[in-house]
Amino acid sequence: MKLEQWRNAWQQLIGPGSPYEVLTSPDGCLRYFRHAPPNLLEAIDAGRVHGEREFLVWEQQRLTFAGFFDQVDRLAAQLSQRFAVKQGDRVAIAMRNQPAWLVAFVAVQRCGAVCVPLNSWGLRDELFHGLQDSGARVLVCDEPRLQLLTSDLLSEGLVSIVVGVQEGQTLASNCQRFEALIQAPALALPAITLDPDDPALILYTSGTTSRAKGVLSSHRAICQALTALEFQSAFCAVSSPERIQAVIDSGLAPTNLMAVPLFHVSGLHAQFLLALRSGRRLLLMYKWDVDKAFDLIRDERCTQFNGAPVMMQQLLGSPRFDSADSDSLYGLGLGGALAPSRLLAQISKRKPKAIGGSGYGLTESNGIGAAVGGDQFVYKPDSVGWPLPIVDVCIGPDPHSPLPAGQSGLIWLRSPTLMSAYWQLPQASAQALQDGWLDTGDIGLLDEEGFLYITDRVKDLINRAGEKISASEVESCICEMPGVIEAAAFAVADEALGERLALVLRSELDPAPTHEQVCAFIGQRLAAYKVPAEVHTRHEPLPRNASGKLIKTQLKELLVSA
């Protein structure tokens, strides 16, 4: 039986002597990969062996691995010598996908500093919050982000390194051209010693509060996460040999089309860092465009695409998917949001020999939880797969009260990949991390064969095509609009996006604000993806329970019956 073969392959991969050998901690609480790199810098430096092989393709730019690391070393030395960046300092990045983003990230790690990727879709307030909250000393950004933050950077005395500014263009005294720094004479880079538990990364994620929280992760957590992702690739290869053989027989160089933003853990870990280590080529997209995506797939002979369900839906919905333009695609991966069953079925039907896959993880777990790919994906496409070998999953009201297989409940994760804490938020950290377990806020079940299914969400978040939206943030924003007394934001199902944002508000004005007025007000203050798709107004109070909490299920029912 296939299931038994898969289990045997799994055990062999994690057994003694394997590159993915799993050990248990002395206290018996955690499992971890024995051979994972001790720090992120060592993990990254593995990519240097790929030398003159092509690594990055972006618009007119092409970089080999050697060329990439040359820019990294030059920028790292500049950060250290000219900007006095030292171990433990925070350095922020705010720009759309492009090679400079990747160079900046690795250069920060070369300094032993903590990288703070900011959501480049955010407006001024969101970006400035990340800068202030993290205490970043330097910002590496593109020109559009500089325009949003120019006055703030000057008032705060923050130094910025700007990408894409033409030579000779006047910049403020606190700004330096990225291109000038990487072309300057090479400077010496001081040696550093990194402990596995040193901080490496702060990624901001929407929570149930109105402000995004900084997820602080150690070098150890990220390196264990990278090894877990590499394990999943190896397991997919040994459990789906015919699919892997088809890729080998094609003779194509492994090439990923990367449209997922780099400030997402799915882009940063699962695509960039894995490609850097394994020698895969990356085709970077500044922003998603389905026709441009097909042009890149066709012209660059792209073999792998990983994206949010809405991206995959547009890809499969294009007439070009069934043409020669997609002939090189052998891998199709989903992540960031739950995919509709119809979409999952379409992948296997339209590309029967392809290696389909999906996974489950959170920013707080460095993207690690469960994964499914290849033959397993065909077997149970609606599941997110088996929990990875260093991950414990408990379904129940608390991690010490597990429910039987097949019963839905709150999902708890325990793994060495978990965050250290929410940055400077001890109370929120204590709520999320309990006895080494992470409260995911998701509802799911484990079936009799150990496959994990995600069925619902407890946290007050909307997952719009992989972008998490805090309901509280939208509610707080619109309640600043004159005449709005209270508001409720929540998710409604959407075939293309997974979920879309609905907003119900109560206004004392007559007439009440229009849909256009509400959207314009929010759009001036929050990122575009946080603008509601539908707006409903009421004059009567919104339903609340005895403790004063909004009863959103009742509001949803009222809308459905209206």
C-alpha positions as CSV (number, residue, x, y, z in Angstrom):
1,M,0.0,0.0,0.0
2,K,1.2,3.5,-0.9
3,L,0.6,4.8,2.7
4,E,3.0,2.2,4.2
5,Q,5.6,3.0,1.5
6,W,5.4,6.7,2.4
7,R,5.8,6.0,6.1
8,N,8.8,3.8,5.5
9,A,10.4,6.5,3.2
10,W,9.7,9.1,5.9
11,Q,11.3,7.1,8.6
12,Q,14.4,6.4,6.5
13,L,14.8,10.1,5.8
14,I,14.8,11.0,9.4
15,G,16.8,8.0,10.6
16,P,20.4,7.8,11.9
17,G,23.0,8.8,9.4
18,S,20.6,10.7,7.2
19,P,21.1,14.4,6.3
20,Y,17.7,14.9,7.8
21,E,18.3,12.9,11.0
22,V,15.9,13.9,13.8
23,L,16.9,13.9,17.4
24,T,14.9,14.6,20.6
25,S,16.0,17.3,23.1
26,P,17.2,16.0,26.5
27,D,13.9,17.1,28.1
28,G,11.9,15.2,25.5
29,C,9.9,18.2,24.5
30,L,11.3,19.1,21.1
31,R,12.5,17.2,18.0
32,Y,15.1,18.9,15.8
33,F,17.2,18.3,12.7
34,R,20.7,17.2,13.8
35,H,22.5,18.6,10.8
36,A,20.6,22.0,10.4
37,P,23.1,24.9,10.1
38,P,23.7,26.6,13.4
39,N,23.0,30.1,12.1
40,L,21.5,31.8,9.1
41,L,24.8,33.1,7.9
42,E,26.2,29.6,7.6
43,A,23.0,28.5,5.9
44,I,23.3,31.4,3.4
45,D,27.0,30.9,2.7
46,A,26.2,27.4,1.3
47,G,25.1,29.3,-1.8
48,R,28.6,30.5,-2.6
49,V,29.6,27.2,-4.1
50,H,27.3,27.8,-7.1
51,G,29.7,30.4,-8.4
52,E,29.0,31.6,-12.0
53,R,25.7,29.8,-12.3
54,E,22.8,32.3,-13.0
55,F,20.8,33.1,-9.9
56,L,18.5,36.1,-10.4
57,V,16.6,37.4,-13.4
58,W,14.6,40.6,-13.0
59,E,13.7,42.9,-15.8
60,Q,17.0,43.7,-17.5
61,Q,19.2,42.5,-14.6
62,R,20.8,39.1,-14.5
63,L,23.0,38.1,-11.6
64,T,25.1,35.0,-11.0
65,F,25.6,33.6,-7.5
66,A,29.1,35.0,-7.5
67,G,27.9,38.4,-8.7
68,F,25.1,38.3,-6.0
69,F,27.6,37.6,-3.2
70,D,30.0,40.2,-4.4
71,Q,27.2,42.8,-4.0
72,V,26.3,41.3,-0.6
73,D,29.9,41.6,0.7
74,R,30.3,45.1,-0.5
75,L,27.0,46.3,1.0
76,A,27.7,44.5,4.3
77,A,31.1,46.2,4.6
78,Q,29.5,49.6,3.9
79,L,26.8,48.9,6.5
80,S,29.5,48.0,9.1
81,Q,32.1,50.6,8.3
82,R,30.2,53.6,7.0
83,F,26.9,53.2,8.9
84,A,28.3,51.5,12.1
85,V,25.8,48.7,11.9
86,K,26.7,46.1,14.5
87,Q,25.4,42.8,15.9
88,G,21.9,43.0,17.2
89,D,21.1,46.3,15.5
90,R,17.9,46.4,13.4
91,V,18.0,47.2,9.7
92,A,14.7,47.6,7.8
93,I,13.9,46.8,4.2
94,A,11.0,48.4,2.4
95,M,10.7,47.7,-1.4
96,R,9.0,45.6,-3.9
97,N,10.6,42.3,-5.2
98,Q,14.0,43.0,-6.9
99,P,17.6,41.8,-6.6
100,A,18.5,44.7,-4.2
101,W,16.0,43.3,-1.6
102,L,17.8,40.0,-1.6
103,V,21.3,41.6,-1.5
104,A,20.2,43.8,1.5
105,F,18.8,40.9,3.4
106,V,22.0,38.8,3.2
107,A,24.2,41.9,3.8
108,V,22.3,42.5,7.1
109,Q,22.9,38.9,8.2
110,R,26.6,39.3,7.3
111,C,26.8,42.1,9.8
112,G,25.1,40.0,12.5
113,A,22.2,42.5,12.5
114,V,18.5,41.8,12.7
115,C,16.6,42.2,9.4
116,V,13.2,43.9,9.5
117,P,11.3,43.4,6.2
118,L,8.4,45.8,6.0
119,N,5.2,45.3,4.0
120,S,5.9,47.3,0.8
121,W,2.1,47.5,0.2
122,G,1.7,49.6,3.3
123,L,1.1,53.3,3.4
124,R,3.1,55.8,5.4
125,D,1.6,55.1,8.8
126,E,2.1,51.3,8.5
127,L,5.7,51.6,7.3
128,F,6.6,54.2,10.0
129,H,5.1,52.0,12.7
130,G,7.4,49.2,11.7
131,L,10.4,51.6,11.7
132,Q,9.6,53.0,15.1
133,D,8.5,49.8,16.7
134,S,11.6,47.9,15.7
135,G,14.0,50.7,16.5
136,A,15.7,50.3,13.1
137,R,18.9,52.2,12.6
138,V,19.0,52.1,8.8
139,L,16.3,51.7,6.1
140,V,17.0,50.1,2.7
141,C,14.2,51.1,0.4
142,D,13.2,51.9,-3.2
143,E,12.2,55.4,-4.3
144,P,8.4,55.0,-3.9
145,R,8.8,54.0,-0.3
146,L,11.3,56.9,0.2
147,Q,8.7,59.4,-1.0
148,L,6.3,58.1,1.6
149,L,8.8,58.4,4.5
150,T,11.1,61.3,3.5
151,S,9.9,63.7,6.3
152,D,9.8,61.0,8.9
153,L,13.3,59.8,8.1
154,L,14.6,63.3,8.5
155,S,12.7,64.1,11.7
156,E,13.9,60.8,13.3
157,G,17.5,61.1,12.1
158,L,17.3,57.8,10.3
159,V,19.7,56.9,7.5
160,S,18.3,55.4,4.3
161,I,19.9,53.5,1.4
162,V,17.8,54.1,-1.7
163,V,17.6,51.7,-4.6
164,G,16.9,52.8,-8.2
165,V,17.8,56.5,-7.9
166,Q,19.5,57.8,-11.0
167,E,23.1,59.0,-10.7
168,G,23.2,62.7,-10.2
169,Q,19.7,62.9,-8.7
170,T,19.7,65.0,-5.6
171,L,19.0,63.2,-2.4
172,A,18.6,64.4,1.2
173,S,21.7,64.4,3.4
174,N,20.5,61.3,5.2
175,C,20.2,59.2,2.0
176,Q,22.8,57.2,0.1
177,R,22.4,55.5,-3.3
178,F,22.4,51.7,-3.1
179,E,24.2,51.5,-6.5
180,A,27.0,53.8,-5.4
181,L,27.6,51.7,-2.3
182,I,27.9,48.4,-4.1
183,Q,30.2,49.9,-6.7
184,A,32.5,51.6,-4.2
185,P,35.9,50.1,-3.4
186,A,35.5,47.0,-1.2
187,L,36.0,47.6,2.5
188,A,37.0,45.1,5.2
189,L,34.2,43.3,7.0
190,P,34.8,42.5,10.7
191,A,34.5,38.9,11.7
192,I,31.4,38.0,13.8
193,T,30.4,35.1,16.0
194,L,26.7,34.1,16.0
195,D,24.9,32.1,18.6
196,P,22.0,29.9,17.4
197,D,19.7,31.7,19.8
198,D,20.7,35.2,18.7
199,P,17.9,37.2,17.0
200,A,17.9,37.2,13.2
201,L,14.6,38.4,11.9
202,I,11.5,40.5,12.8
203,L,8.6,40.0,10.4
204,Y,5.5,42.0,10.9
205,T,2.2,40.2,10.8
206,S,-1.4,41.3,11.2
207,G,-2.9,40.2,14.5
208,T,-6.2,40.8,16.3
209,T,-5.0,44.2,17.5
210,S,-5.1,47.3,15.4
211,R,-1.3,47.3,14.9
212,A,0.9,44.7,13.2
213,K,3.0,42.7,15.6
214,G,6.7,42.0,15.1
215,V,7.5,38.3,15.1
216,L,11.0,37.9,16.4
217,S,12.9,34.7,15.3
218,S,16.3,33.3,16.2
219,H,18.9,31.9,13.9
220,R,18.1,28.4,15.2
221,A,14.4,28.7,14.4
222,I,15.0,29.9,10.8
223,C,17.7,27.2,10.1
224,Q,15.4,24.5,11.5
225,A,12.6,25.8,9.3
226,L,14.9,25.8,6.2
227,T,15.9,22.2,6.9
228,A,12.3,21.2,7.3
229,L,11.5,22.7,3.9
230,E,14.4,20.8,2.4
231,F,13.2,17.7,4.0
232,Q,9.8,18.1,2.4
233,S,11.4,18.4,-1.0
234,A,13.4,15.2,-0.4
235,F,10.4,13.3,0.8
236,C,8.4,14.4,-2.2
237,A,11.2,13.1,-4.4
238,V,11.4,9.7,-2.8
239,S,7.6,9.3,-2.5
240,S,6.8,10.5,-6.1
241,P,9.7,9.1,-8.1
242,E,7.9,9.1,-11.5
243,R,7.0,12.8,-11.2
244,I,10.6,13.6,-10.3
245,Q,11.9,11.5,-13.2
246,A,9.8,13.5,-15.6
247,V,11.5,16.7,-14.4
248,I,15.0,15.2,-14.7
249,D,14.2,13.9,-18.2
250,S,13.2,17.4,-19.3
251,G,16.8,18.5,-19.0
252,L,15.6,21.9,-17.8
253,A,17.5,23.9,-15.1
254,P,15.4,24.2,-11.9
255,T,13.9,27.7,-12.1
256,N,11.3,29.3,-9.8
257,L,8.9,32.1,-10.8
258,M,8.7,34.2,-7.7
259,A,5.7,36.6,-7.5
260,V,5.1,36.2,-3.7
261,P,6.3,39.3,-1.8
262,L,9.7,38.8,-0.1
263,F,8.3,40.3,3.1
264,H,6.2,37.2,3.5
265,V,7.7,34.1,5.1
266,S,6.6,32.0,2.1
267,G,8.6,34.2,-0.2
268,L,11.6,34.7,2.1
269,H,12.1,31.2,3.4
270,A,10.5,28.8,1.0
271,Q,11.6,30.5,-2.2
272,F,14.5,32.9,-1.8
273,L,16.6,31.1,0.9
274,L,15.9,27.6,-0.4
275,A,16.9,28.7,-4.0
276,L,20.1,30.4,-2.6
277,R,21.1,27.2,-0.8
278,S,20.2,24.7,-3.6
279,G,21.4,26.7,-6.6
280,R,18.0,27.2,-8.2
281,R,17.4,30.2,-10.5
282,L,14.8,32.8,-9.4
283,L,12.7,34.9,-11.8
284,L,11.6,37.9,-9.7
285,M,8.3,39.7,-10.4
286,Y,8.0,43.3,-9.2
287,K,4.2,42.7,-8.9
288,W,1.9,39.9,-10.1
289,D,0.6,40.0,-13.6
290,V,-0.6,36.8,-15.2
291,D,0.4,37.6,-18.8
292,K,3.8,38.7,-17.7
293,A,4.1,35.6,-15.7
294,F,3.4,33.4,-18.8
295,D,6.0,35.5,-20.7
296,L,8.6,34.6,-18.1
297,I,7.6,31.0,-17.9
298,R,7.8,30.6,-21.7
299,D,11.0,32.7,-22.3
300,E,13.0,31.6,-19.3
301,R,11.8,27.9,-19.3
302,C,10.5,28.2,-15.8
303,T,9.9,24.8,-14.0
304,Q,8.3,25.8,-10.7
305,F,5.6,28.3,-9.6
306,N,4.5,28.8,-6.0
307,G,1.9,31.3,-5.2
308,A,-1.3,32.3,-3.4
309,P,-4.5,30.5,-4.5
310,V,-5.7,33.6,-6.4
311,M,-2.5,33.7,-8.5
312,M,-2.9,30.0,-9.3
313,Q,-6.5,30.5,-10.2
314,Q,-5.6,33.2,-12.7
315,L,-2.8,31.1,-14.1
316,L,-5.1,28.1,-14.6
317,G,-7.9,30.4,-15.9
318,S,-5.7,31.8,-18.7
319,P,-6.0,30.2,-22.2
320,R,-2.2,30.3,-22.2
321,F,-2.1,27.6,-19.5
322,D,-3.0,24.9,-22.0
323,S,-0.6,26.2,-24.6
324,A,3.1,25.7,-25.2
325,D,3.7,28.7,-22.9
326,S,3.4,26.4,-19.8
327,D,5.1,23.3,-21.2
328,S,8.2,23.8,-18.9
329,L,6.1,23.9,-15.7
330,Y,6.5,20.8,-13.6
331,G,5.8,22.1,-10.1
332,L,2.8,24.0,-8.9
333,G,2.7,25.0,-5.2
334,L,0.1,26.7,-3.1
335,G,0.5,28.6,0.1
336,G,-0.5,31.7,2.1
337,A,-4.3,30.9,2.2
338,L,-6.6,27.9,2.0
339,A,-7.4,26.9,-1.6
340,P,-10.9,26.0,-2.9
341,S,-11.4,22.3,-3.5
342,R,-12.2,23.0,-7.2
343,L,-8.8,24.7,-7.6
344,L,-6.9,21.8,-6.0
345,A,-8.7,19.3,-8.3
346,Q,-7.9,21.5,-11.4
347,I,-4.1,21.3,-10.7
348,S,-4.1,17.5,-10.9
349,K,-6.5,17.4,-13.8
350,R,-4.8,20.0,-16.0
351,K,-1.2,19.0,-15.2
352,P,-1.5,15.3,-14.3
353,K,2.3,14.8,-14.3
354,A,3.1,17.9,-12.3
355,I,4.3,18.0,-8.7
356,G,1.4,19.8,-7.0
357,G,1.7,20.7,-3.4
358,S,0.5,22.9,-0.5
359,G,1.4,23.5,3.1
360,Y,0.4,25.1,6.4
361,G,2.4,27.3,8.6
362,L,2.4,30.7,10.2
363,T,4.8,33.6,10.4
364,E,5.1,32.7,14.1
365,S,6.3,29.2,13.1
366,N,8.5,30.5,10.3
367,G,6.1,29.0,7.8
368,I,6.5,25.5,9.2
369,G,3.6,23.2,10.2
370,A,2.5,20.6,7.7
371,A,3.1,20.0,4.0
372,V,1.8,17.8,1.1
373,G,3.2,17.3,-2.3
374,G,3.4,15.0,-5.3
375,D,1.5,11.7,-5.0
376,Q,0.3,12.6,-1.6
377,F,-1.2,15.8,-3.0
378,V,-3.2,13.7,-5.5
379,Y,-4.2,11.3,-2.7
380,K,-5.6,14.0,-0.4
381,P,-5.6,17.4,-2.1
382,D,-7.9,19.0,0.5
383,S,-5.5,18.3,3.3
384,V,-2.3,20.3,4.1
385,G,-0.4,17.1,4.6
386,W,1.5,15.4,7.4
387,P,3.0,17.5,10.1
388,L,6.7,17.9,9.4
389,P,9.0,15.6,11.5
390,I,10.1,18.3,14.0
391,V,6.5,19.5,14.5
392,D,4.1,18.4,17.1
393,V,0.4,19.1,16.4
394,C,-2.3,19.0,19.1
395,I,-6.0,19.5,18.4
396,G,-7.9,20.6,21.4
397,P,-8.9,23.4,23.8
398,D,-5.3,23.4,25.2
399,P,-2.2,21.5,24.3
400,H,-2.6,19.1,27.2
401,S,-6.2,18.0,26.2
402,P,-5.9,16.4,22.7
403,L,-9.1,15.4,20.9
404,P,-9.4,12.1,19.1
405,A,-8.6,11.8,15.4
406,G,-11.4,13.2,13.2
407,Q,-12.6,15.8,15.7
408,S,-12.1,19.5,15.0
409,G,-10.6,21.8,17.5
410,L,-8.0,24.5,18.0
411,I,-4.6,23.8,16.4
412,W,-1.5,24.0,18.6
413,L,2.0,23.7,17.2
414,R,5.2,22.8,19.0
415,S,8.5,23.0,17.1
416,P,12.0,24.5,17.3
417,T,10.9,26.8,14.4
418,L,8.6,28.8,16.6
419,M,9.2,32.5,17.2
420,S,11.1,33.7,20.2
421,A,8.4,36.2,21.0
422,Y,6.4,39.1,19.7
423,W,8.8,42.1,19.6
424,Q,8.4,44.1,22.8
425,L,4.9,42.6,23.5
426,P,5.3,40.3,26.5
427,Q,1.6,39.9,27.2
428,A,0.7,39.0,23.6
429,S,3.7,36.6,23.6
430,A,2.5,34.9,26.7
431,Q,-1.0,34.5,25.2
432,A,0.4,33.0,22.0
433,L,3.1,30.8,23.5
434,Q,2.0,28.5,26.3
435,D,4.3,25.9,27.7
436,G,6.3,25.8,24.4
437,W,3.1,25.5,22.3
438,L,1.8,28.1,19.8
439,D,-1.9,28.9,19.7
440,T,-2.4,29.2,16.0
441,G,-5.9,30.6,16.2
442,D,-6.9,28.1,13.5
443,I,-9.4,25.2,13.7
444,G,-8.6,21.9,12.2
445,L,-8.5,18.1,12.6
446,L,-6.1,15.2,12.1
447,D,-7.6,12.2,10.3
448,E,-6.9,8.6,11.0
449,E,-3.9,8.6,8.6
450,G,-2.3,11.6,10.3
451,F,-3.2,14.2,7.6
452,L,-4.0,17.7,8.9
453,Y,-7.0,19.6,7.6
454,I,-7.7,23.3,8.3
455,T,-11.4,24.0,8.7
456,D,-11.9,27.4,10.3
457,R,-10.3,30.3,12.2
458,V,-10.6,31.7,15.7
459,K,-8.6,34.8,15.3
460,D,-10.4,37.9,14.0
461,L,-8.4,38.0,10.7
462,I,-9.3,38.1,7.1
463,N,-7.1,36.1,4.7
464,R,-7.4,37.9,1.4
465,A,-5.4,36.0,-1.2
466,G,-2.7,35.4,1.4
467,E,-2.6,38.9,2.8
468,K,-3.8,38.9,6.4
469,I,-6.1,41.8,7.4
470,S,-6.8,42.7,11.0
471,A,-10.5,43.3,11.5
472,S,-9.7,45.5,14.4
473,E,-7.4,47.7,12.4
474,V,-10.1,48.3,9.7
475,E,-12.7,48.9,12.4
476,S,-10.5,51.4,14.2
477,C,-9.7,53.2,11.0
478,I,-13.3,53.7,9.8
479,C,-14.5,54.8,13.3
480,E,-12.3,57.9,12.9
481,M,-14.5,58.9,10.0
482,P,-16.9,61.7,11.1
483,G,-20.4,60.3,11.8
484,V,-19.4,56.7,12.2
485,I,-20.3,55.4,15.6
486,E,-19.2,51.7,15.4
487,A,-18.2,49.2,12.8
488,A,-17.6,45.5,12.3
489,A,-15.2,44.0,9.8
490,F,-15.2,40.3,8.9
491,A,-14.5,37.8,6.2
492,V,-16.9,36.4,3.6
493,A,-16.1,33.6,1.2
494,D,-14.8,34.5,-2.2
495,E,-14.2,32.1,-5.0
496,A,-11.1,33.9,-6.4
497,L,-9.5,35.4,-3.2
498,G,-10.5,32.8,-0.7
499,E,-11.9,35.5,1.5
500,R,-12.9,39.1,0.9
501,L,-13.4,41.9,3.5
502,A,-16.9,43.0,4.4
503,L,-17.6,46.0,6.6
504,V,-20.8,46.9,8.5
505,L,-21.0,50.3,10.1
506,R,-23.5,52.4,12.1
507,S,-23.7,56.0,11.3
508,E,-25.5,59.0,12.9
509,L,-25.5,60.8,9.6
510,D,-28.5,60.9,7.2
511,P,-27.7,60.0,4.6
512,A,-25.1,57.6,5.8
513,P,-21.6,57.6,4.1
514,T,-21.6,55.9,0.7
515,H,-19.6,52.8,-0.2
516,E,-17.3,55.1,-2.3
517,Q,-16.8,57.5,0.6
518,V,-16.0,54.7,3.1
519,C,-13.5,53.1,0.7
520,A,-11.8,56.4,-0.1
521,F,-11.4,57.2,3.6
522,I,-9.8,53.8,4.4
523,G,-7.8,53.8,1.2
524,Q,-6.1,57.1,2.2
525,R,-5.0,55.5,5.5
526,L,-4.4,51.8,4.9
527,A,-3.0,49.6,2.2
528,A,-5.2,49.0,-0.8
529,Y,-5.8,45.3,0.1
530,K,-7.4,46.4,3.4
531,V,-10.1,48.4,1.6
532,P,-13.5,46.5,2.0
533,A,-15.0,44.8,-1.0
534,E,-18.5,45.5,0.4
535,V,-19.9,48.1,2.8
536,H,-23.2,47.9,4.6
537,T,-24.7,50.7,6.7
538,R,-27.1,50.5,9.6
539,H,-28.8,53.1,11.9
540,E,-29.5,50.7,14.7
541,P,-26.8,49.5,17.1
542,L,-24.7,46.5,16.0
543,P,-25.5,43.3,17.9
544,R,-23.2,42.6,21.0
545,N,-23.1,40.0,23.7
546,A,-23.2,40.6,27.4
547,S,-19.5,41.5,27.6
548,G,-20.0,44.1,24.8
549,K,-18.2,42.0,22.1
550,L,-19.6,42.3,18.6
551,I,-21.6,39.3,17.5
552,K,-20.3,39.0,13.9
553,T,-21.9,35.7,13.1
554,Q,-25.3,37.4,13.6
555,L,-24.3,40.3,11.3
556,K,-23.2,37.7,8.6
557,E,-26.6,36.0,8.9
558,L,-28.4,39.3,8.6
559,L,-26.5,40.1,5.4
560,V,-27.2,36.7,3.9
561,S,-30.9,36.9,4.6
562,A,-31.1,40.5,3.4
